[in-house]
Amino acid sequence: MRLNLSALICLIPAVLSIPFEGFTKRPNTCPKTPVNATRYDAKLPDPFMFANGRPVKTLSDFACRQREVSELFQTFELGAKPGNPDSVFGSISGPNLTVTVCVHGRTVSFTPTIAYPANGTAPHPAIIALGGLTIPAPSGVAIIIYNNDDIGAQLDQSSRDQGKFFELYPELGANGAMVAWAWGISRILDVLETLPEANINTKKIAVTGCSRNGKGALVAGALDSRIALTIPQESGSGGTACWRLSDYENHNASTQTASEIVQENVWFATQFDDFANTTVDMLPIDHHMLAGLVAPRGLLVIDNIGYEWLGPWSSYGCMKTAHRIFQALGVSDHLGYSMSPSHLHCSFPSNQGPELQAFVDKFLFDKISDTNFFNPAGNITFDDAQWVDWSTPHLR
């Protein structure tokens, strides 16, 4: 009988410190983040300025800044995303991909399902869909359905520290559910990288979700650079919308804001409550910078102008500001924005199909396609001068 050494590690209790993604040792060239990085800023914070006030001037500077921004999101908003566990292993049987993770002698398993395309060439690119697929399945692409609720529950406030992530990391009970979901997606990728028989091209992975799961898709894409394409759909406040802009858009309490969202569910870490219940203007980050963590990889934002609760103006302005980050890196066509007229939440209008296909072609199939679009709906506009007091550099 051949022993599975990875499985054997699960039987060995470990007494180790937990490595966190974004909290690893910095290169000496990266400035150290100040202990207290908060400061009042009613405008959208500058993604090209380190927390210590040093400007970002080069591409290597920006890599350091992305590391810092990831750390800031994990510190103030999301909770820390653990790095490599003691052991990750898996198997595939039919459509079922079993993922087993071991940490400190504790073990959990979960089973995403894979639907393979009827056409195309293996190994296939794949889309990981949080909670189910709400966009059309592109031709030649495998679809991996991921039950993120199993990893971090999101029923209501009673869901705090519930789910398989928290079984492994009970000491991280204050974490938000979304960082737990992102951790789970990273473990799916770990397993797929070791299973050639799964016939999945792990260099061509996309992640998507709608509404609350769209928020999670953006967080997953921001925190794992192996994801080639991120497709948040109608993710609203706490997703592609900026906190500061959602507060401003909140006419007659018709847009979800940070102070409401922390009462509704457990998507964010408990330390975020302090900002949500006082002022988000003290945050050294906002969600244009979360989108900036995806750069220079692909990001397609799908929005719906018809639901003011989702903050469509906030999302438009936030992503228009995030677009500056992609421009600074010389990849402005790697962030596409598609807002449709009003329609049923989490449905997908056919007129957005060509925009989706363009991003799938470019980032999952390496085809030449036109992804240079930023399409709002209706008469929506955004006054950059009111919200942005920094310039966009050209980084080399």
C-alpha positions in Angstrom: 0.0 0.0 0.0 1.4 3.4 -1.0 1.2 6.0 1.8 -0.1 9.4 1.0 2.5 11.6 2.7 0.3 14.7 2.5 -2.4 12.9 4.3 0.0 11.6 6.9 0.9 15.2 7.8 -2.7 15.7 8.9 -2.1 13.1 11.7 0.8 15.1 13.1 -0.2 17.9 15.4 1.8 21.1 14.7 2.7 23.9 16.9 3.6 26.6 14.4 2.8 30.3 13.9 0.3 30.8 11.1 1.8 32.5 8.0 -0.5 35.1 6.5 -0.6 36.2 2.9 0.3 39.9 2.7 2.1 39.6 6.1 5.2 37.8 4.8 8.6 39.4 5.2 9.0 42.4 2.9 11.9 42.9 0.6 14.3 45.5 2.0 13.4 47.8 -0.9 9.8 48.0 0.3 9.0 50.6 3.0 7.6 49.3 6.3 3.9 50.1 6.9 3.5 52.4 9.8 1.9 50.9 12.9 -1.0 53.3 12.7 -1.7 53.9 9.0 -5.1 55.4 9.5 -5.7 59.1 8.8 -8.7 61.2 7.8 -9.3 61.5 4.1 -12.7 62.3 2.7 -11.5 61.7 -0.9 -10.5 58.4 -2.4 -7.1 57.5 -1.0 -4.0 57.7 -3.3 -3.0 54.2 -4.5 0.4 55.7 -5.6 1.4 56.9 -2.2 2.8 54.5 0.5 1.3 54.8 4.0 4.5 56.4 5.2 4.1 59.2 2.6 6.6 58.0 0.1 5.4 58.2 -3.6 5.3 55.2 -5.9 7.6 56.0 -8.8 8.4 52.7 -10.5 6.8 49.3 -11.2 8.8 47.7 -8.4 7.5 50.4 -6.1 4.0 49.5 -7.1 4.6 45.8 -6.4 5.6 46.9 -2.9 2.5 49.1 -2.7 0.2 46.3 -3.7 1.8 44.2 -0.9 1.1 47.0 1.5 -2.5 47.5 0.3 -3.2 43.8 0.7 -1.9 44.0 4.2 -4.1 47.1 4.9 -7.2 45.4 3.6 -6.5 42.3 5.7 -5.8 44.4 8.8 -8.7 46.8 8.7 -11.5 45.3 6.6 -11.3 41.6 5.7 -9.2 39.7 8.3 -6.0 37.9 7.6 -5.9 35.3 4.8 -3.7 32.4 6.0 -1.0 31.3 3.7 0.1 27.7 2.9 -1.4 25.1 5.3 0.5 22.2 6.7 -0.9 20.0 3.9 -3.3 20.2 1.0 -4.2 17.3 -1.2 -7.1 16.1 -3.3 -8.6 13.7 -5.8 -11.1 13.8 -8.6 -13.9 11.3 -9.2 -16.2 12.1 -12.0 -17.3 15.7 -11.6 -16.3 15.8 -7.9 -13.0 17.5 -6.9 -12.2 16.6 -3.3 -10.0 19.1 -1.5 -8.5 18.2 1.9 -6.7 20.7 4.0 -4.7 20.1 7.2 -3.6 22.7 9.8 -2.2 22.0 13.2 -3.6 18.5 13.3 -7.1 19.6 12.2 -8.5 18.5 8.9 -11.4 19.6 6.7 -12.5 18.5 3.2 -14.8 20.1 0.7 -16.0 19.1 -2.8 -16.4 21.6 -5.6 -17.9 20.1 -8.8 -16.5 20.5 -12.3 -18.6 20.6 -15.5 -16.4 20.1 -18.5 -17.2 21.7 -21.8 -18.5 19.7 -24.7 -15.8 21.2 -27.0 -12.4 22.6 -26.7 -9.0 21.1 -25.9 -7.8 19.8 -22.6 -6.4 21.0 -20.3 -9.3 23.4 -20.2 -9.5 26.9 -18.8 -12.0 27.2 -16.0 -14.3 29.6 -14.2 -14.7 29.1 -10.5 -18.2 30.3 -9.6 -19.1 31.2 -6.0 -22.5 29.7 -5.2 -23.4 28.9 -8.8 -22.9 30.3 -12.2 -24.9 33.5 -13.1 -23.1 34.4 -16.3 -23.3 32.4 -19.5 -20.9 29.5 -19.6 -18.4 30.3 -22.4 -17.6 27.8 -25.0 -14.6 25.6 -24.2 -14.4 26.6 -20.6 -14.9 24.2 -17.6 -17.2 25.5 -14.8 -16.2 24.8 -11.2 -19.1 25.3 -8.8 -17.8 26.3 -5.3 -20.1 26.2 -2.3 -18.5 29.1 -0.5 -21.1 29.0 2.3 -19.6 25.7 3.4 -16.3 27.4 4.0 -17.6 30.6 5.6 -21.3 30.9 6.5 -23.2 34.0 5.5 -26.7 33.6 6.8 -26.7 36.6 9.1 -24.9 37.8 12.2 -25.3 34.4 13.7 -22.8 33.1 11.0 -19.8 34.7 12.6 -16.9 32.1 12.8 -19.1 29.4 11.2 -17.8 27.2 8.4 -14.9 24.8 7.6 -12.4 27.6 7.5 -13.1 28.4 11.1 -12.9 24.8 12.0 -9.3 24.9 10.8 -8.5 28.3 12.2 -10.6 28.8 15.4 -8.2 31.6 16.4 -9.4 33.6 13.4 -13.0 33.8 14.4 -13.1 37.6 14.0 -12.3 37.2 10.3 -14.9 38.0 7.6 -16.5 35.3 5.6 -15.1 36.6 2.3 -11.5 36.1 3.2 -12.4 32.6 4.2 -14.0 32.1 0.7 -10.8 33.5 -0.9 -8.7 31.1 1.1 -10.9 28.2 -0.1 -10.4 29.2 -3.8 -6.6 29.2 -3.2 -6.8 25.7 -1.9 -8.8 24.6 -5.0 -6.0 26.0 -7.1 -3.4 24.2 -4.9 -5.1 20.9 -5.6 -5.7 21.5 -9.3 -2.0 22.2 -9.7 -1.2 18.7 -8.5 -3.8 16.8 -10.5 -3.1 16.7 -14.2 -5.9 14.2 -14.5 -8.3 16.9 -13.7 -7.6 18.4 -17.2 -7.7 22.0 -15.9 -5.3 24.6 -17.1 -4.4 26.3 -13.8 -2.8 29.2 -15.7 -6.2 30.1 -17.1 -8.5 30.4 -14.1 -11.3 32.9 -13.7 -13.5 33.6 -10.7 -17.0 35.0 -10.7 -20.0 35.5 -8.5 -23.1 37.8 -8.2 -24.2 40.1 -5.5 -22.7 39.0 -2.1 -20.8 36.3 -4.0 -19.6 39.0 -6.5 -18.0 40.8 -3.5 -16.3 37.5 -2.7 -15.1 37.0 -6.3 -13.4 40.4 -6.2 -11.7 39.6 -2.9 -10.5 36.2 -4.2 -9.1 37.8 -7.4 -7.4 40.5 -5.4 -5.7 38.1 -2.9 -4.5 35.3 -5.3 -2.3 36.3 -8.3 -2.8 32.9 -9.9 -6.3 34.0 -10.9 -6.1 35.3 -14.5 -9.5 36.9 -14.7 -11.9 38.2 -12.1 -15.6 38.8 -13.0 -17.6 40.4 -10.1 -21.3 40.8 -11.1 -23.5 43.4 -9.5 -21.4 43.2 -6.3 -22.5 46.6 -4.9 -21.3 48.1 -1.7 -18.4 46.2 -0.3 -17.6 44.9 -3.7 -16.8 47.2 -6.7 -18.4 50.2 -5.0 -16.3 52.4 -2.8 -17.3 53.0 0.9 -16.9 56.8 0.7 -19.0 57.0 -2.5 -21.7 54.7 -1.2 -22.1 57.0 1.9 -22.4 60.0 -0.5 -24.9 58.1 -2.7 -27.1 57.1 0.2 -30.1 59.3 -0.6 -33.1 58.5 1.6 -31.3 55.4 2.9 -31.6 53.7 -0.4 -28.0 52.6 -0.9 -26.2 50.1 1.3 -23.4 51.6 3.3 -20.7 50.2 5.6 -22.8 51.0 8.7 -25.7 48.9 7.4 -23.6 46.1 5.9 -21.9 45.2 9.1 -25.3 44.8 10.7 -26.6 42.5 7.9 -24.0 39.9 7.6 -20.5 38.7 8.5 -18.7 39.3 5.2 -16.2 41.6 6.9 -13.9 41.2 9.9 -15.1 42.6 13.3 -12.4 45.2 13.3 -14.1 46.9 10.3 -17.1 47.7 12.6 -15.1 50.6 14.2 -14.8 52.3 10.8 -18.3 51.4 9.6 -20.0 52.7 12.7 -18.0 56.0 12.9 -16.6 57.1 9.6 -15.1 55.2 6.7 -13.1 58.4 5.9 -10.5 57.1 8.4 -9.7 54.1 6.3 -6.3 54.3 4.4 -7.9 52.2 1.7 -11.1 52.0 -0.4 -12.3 49.6 -3.0 -10.7 51.2 -6.1 -7.5 49.9 -4.4 -9.0 46.4 -3.9 -9.6 46.4 -7.7 -6.0 47.7 -8.1 -4.7 44.5 -6.4 -6.0 42.6 -9.4 -3.8 44.6 -11.8 -2.3 43.9 -14.2 -4.4 40.8 -14.5 -7.9 40.8 -16.0 -10.9 42.4 -14.3 -14.3 42.7 -15.9 -16.9 44.5 -13.8 -20.6 43.7 -14.6 -23.1 46.2 -13.2 -26.8 47.0 -13.2 -28.0 50.6 -13.0 -31.5 49.6 -11.8 -30.8 48.8 -8.2 -29.9 51.9 -6.1 -29.3 49.6 -3.1 -26.2 48.2 -4.9 -24.8 51.7 -5.3 -24.4 51.7 -9.1 -23.1 55.3 -9.1 -20.6 54.4 -6.4 -19.5 51.3 -8.3 -19.1 53.3 -11.5 -17.1 56.1 -9.8 -15.0 53.6 -7.9 -14.1 51.5 -10.9 -13.5 54.7 -13.0 -10.9 55.6 -10.3 -9.5 52.0 -10.3 -9.0 52.3 -14.0 -6.3 54.9 -13.3 -4.3 52.2 -11.6 -4.5 50.0 -14.7 -3.6 53.0 -16.9 -0.5 53.7 -14.7 0.7 50.1 -15.4 0.1 50.5 -19.2 -2.7 47.9 -19.2 -5.8 50.1 -19.3 -7.7 47.5 -21.4 -7.3 44.9 -18.6 -10.1 46.6 -16.6 -13.4 46.5 -18.5 -16.6 48.0 -17.1 -20.1 47.0 -18.4 -23.2 48.6 -16.8 -26.6 47.6 -18.2 -30.0 49.2 -18.0 -32.3 47.9 -15.2 -33.0 44.2 -15.2 -33.6 41.4 -12.7 -30.8 41.2 -10.2 -28.2 38.5 -11.1 -29.7 37.8 -14.5 -27.4 38.5 -17.5 -28.6 40.6 -20.4 -27.6 39.3 -23.8 -26.2 42.7 -24.8 -23.3 42.2 -22.3 -22.4 38.8 -23.9 -19.8 40.3 -26.3 -18.0 42.1 -23.6 -17.8 38.9 -21.5 -16.6 36.9 -24.4 -13.9 39.5 -25.2 -12.4 39.1 -21.7 -12.7 35.3 -21.8 -10.9 35.3 -25.2 -8.1 37.5 -24.0 -7.4 36.1 -20.6 -8.5 32.5 -20.8 -7.5 31.7 -24.5 -4.8 34.3 -25.3 -6.7 35.5 -28.3 -6.5 39.0 -29.6 -9.7 40.8 -28.6 -10.9 44.3 -27.9 -11.3 44.7 -24.1 -10.8 48.5 -24.2 -14.3 49.5 -23.1 -15.8 51.3 -20.1 -19.5 51.5 -20.6 -21.9 53.1 -18.1 -25.7 53.2 -18.6 -28.2 56.0 -18.6 -26.9 59.4 -17.8 -24.6 58.4 -15.0 -21.5 60.6 -14.6 -18.7 60.9 -12.0 -16.9 64.1 -11.0 -13.2 63.0 -10.7 -12.2 66.4 -9.3 -14.5 66.1 -6.4 -13.1 62.7 -5.3 -9.5 62.4 -6.6 -6.8 64.8 -5.5 -3.8 62.8 -6.8 -2.4 62.3 -10.3 -1.9 59.1 -12.2 1.8 58.4 -12.9 3.2 56.4 -15.8 5.1 53.6 -14.1 8.2 52.0 -15.6 
